[in-house]
Amino acid sequence: MLEIVFEDEYLLVVNKPSGVLSQPGKTQDGSIATQVAQAYPDATGPLLVHRLDMDTSGLLLLAKRRDIHRQLQQLFEKRLVAKRYVALMTLRPLGLGGLITLPIRPDIDNRPTQIVCHEHGKPSATLWRLISNSAPFARVLFQPVTGRTHQLRVHSAASQGLNSAIVGDRLYGVESDRLMLHAQSLEFEHPVSKAVARVTSEVPF
């Protein structure tokens, strides 16, 4: 069942549960993109504007028309979409906040994980801020500047980053009920009205 957080005649924002794919996989479906395509059979062109990891929950932006999809993707490409994520960390990060900049590439020997590689990695940047340090886990706000695969998870777990895996991260830490990472908010210029659209989702942990 789709949880629609915002909708108009041009686009919609869906709250994706943890454990659900953003788009169809090679051996798995039931993705958000498939569910939206079934719910909106008259929509034209590609629907999904960006993706979240299967393990991550939170806000996904989808377009109902091909021209709207193109305009929204351009906003992402130009880094004009403000995204906020909230995570629970296994350890309290050192400091109260800052900017993490690390080059990331796929780990060809251990897909689908990514690794920090100063020789072949692509630049990635994340702003972070400590929200609270209530036991047993610290709560952190992330604002990704770039959008590399698993960026927040790698920036959290890497020794050059926060040196603290996100709680429940089966790839970079220790698996539990779910990955405690949630895409909490999106802010962007609406492609038609040109008004600033701000959409938020309650953090489920």
N, C-alpha and C positions, 0 to 999 in steps of 0.2 A: 504493500500500500504506500503510494507516494505521499510524503509529507511536504506540501507546497507552502513555502514561507512567504513568497511574493509572486504576483502574477499580473501581467497586463496583456494587451493584444500582441505585444512584440516579443516578450521574453518571460521566463519564469526562473525562480530560484527554489531549489529543492534541498531539503535537509537529508543528507545521505547517512544511513546508519553504518556503523562499523561492520566490516565483514561483507559488504556489498560492493561489487565492481562498479566503477564509473561507466565503463564501456564494456562490450562483450569480450570475454577472454577466449583463448584457443579451445578450452575444454569446459568453459563455464559460461552461463548466461544468467538472465534475471537481473542484468545490470540496470542502472538508472537510465542510461540512454535508451535501452530497449523498452523499459516501462513507459518512458515519456513518449516514445514513438508510437506505442500502442494506444496510449491515452489521447494523443493528438495526431490522428491519422491524416489530417489536412495540413499539418506543418510541412514546410518545404525546406529542402537542403539539410545539411548536418545540424544537429541540435546541440550537442555538447560543446561548450566553449572552452572549458578547461577540465582538468581531471584531479581527483584525489586518490591517494593510495587506497587499496581495498580496506586496509586496516584502519584508516583515518575516517572519522565521522565529520559531518558538517556541511557547509553551504556549497552547492554546485550551481553554476549559472548556465542556463540553456536558452537557445534562441528558437523562435517559432518560424523565422523566415531566413532565407539564405543571405539576403543583404544585411540583416541585423546581425547574423552570425559573423559575417566578415568584419563589420564595424566593431563588434565586441572583441573579436580576436585581435584586432589592431590595438585596442586599448591595452590588452595584456602584453602584446609584443612591445609596446612603447612604455610599459611599466606604469600605466596610468590607473591601474586598479589597486586600491589599498586592501590588503588582506591581513587579517589577524587570526592567530591560532592560540589556543590555550593548551598547555601540556602539564602533566604531573611528572616530576623527575625523581629518579631513584636516589639521587644525592643532591644536596644543596649546592648549586653552582657557586663558584668563587665570584664575588662582586655582586652588584645590584643590577647590572645591565651593560649593554655595549653592542658592538658590531662584530660579527663573526664573518671572516672572509677566508674561504678555503676552496682550492680547486678540486673538483669531484669528477670521477669517471666510473663507468661500470667495472665491477670486479669480474673479469672474464672467466676466472676459475671458480666463481661462486655466485652465479646469477641467481636472483635478480639484485643482489646487494651492490652497493656503490662504495667506493673507497676514496680517501684523500690521496691525490697524486699530483705532486708539484711539477712533474715532468709532462704529463699528458692530460691532466684534468682540466675541465672547463671552470671558469671563475664562477663563484657563487657567494652570495652575501645575505646575511640575516641579522636584523635588529632584534634584540631580546631585552626583556626586563623581568626581574623577579617580582612577582605579585605577592606571594606569601610563603612562609616557611613553616607552616603548621605540620607537626608530625602526623604521619610518618613520611610524607612526601612534600617536596617543594613544588609550588605552582608558578609556572613561567608563561609570559606572554611573548609570542613570536610574531614578527612582521617581516616576512620574506621579501627581499629586494629582487632577487632572481627566482626562477622557478625550476631548478634542477630536480630530477627524480630523487626522491627520498632526502631532499636537502635538509629539512628540519631534523630528521632522524639521525643523519650523519653528523650534522653540526652539533647535535646534542651528545652523541656517543663518542665522537672523536676526541682523542687526548689533546689535540690542538684547538678543540672547540670548548664545550662545556664539561667534557669528560664525565658525563652522566647520561646514561641511556634513558629514554622515555619509558615510563612504567608500562609493562606489557609488550615491549617491542621484541617480537620473536626473531627478528633478523639481526638486530644490533644490541640486544640486551637479553632479558629473560621473559619468556612467554607467560602470559596470565590470561584472564578472562577476555581482555581486549586491549588494544593500544590506546593509551590515555592521551590522545591527540585529537583536537576538535577544531575545525575551521569555523571560528565564531562569528566573523563579520566580513562583509564585502562592501566596498564603497567605490562607485564609478559614475561617470557621466552617462546618463541615459542617452542612447543613440538617436532618439527621436525628439524627446522633450528638451534635452540638453540640461535638465535639472540633475543635481547630484542625488543619486540613489544610494541609500544606506540600509543594508539588510543585516540583521543580527539573528543569532540562534543561541538559545540557552545551552550552556555547557552541561553535559549530562553526567559529569563526575566532579 
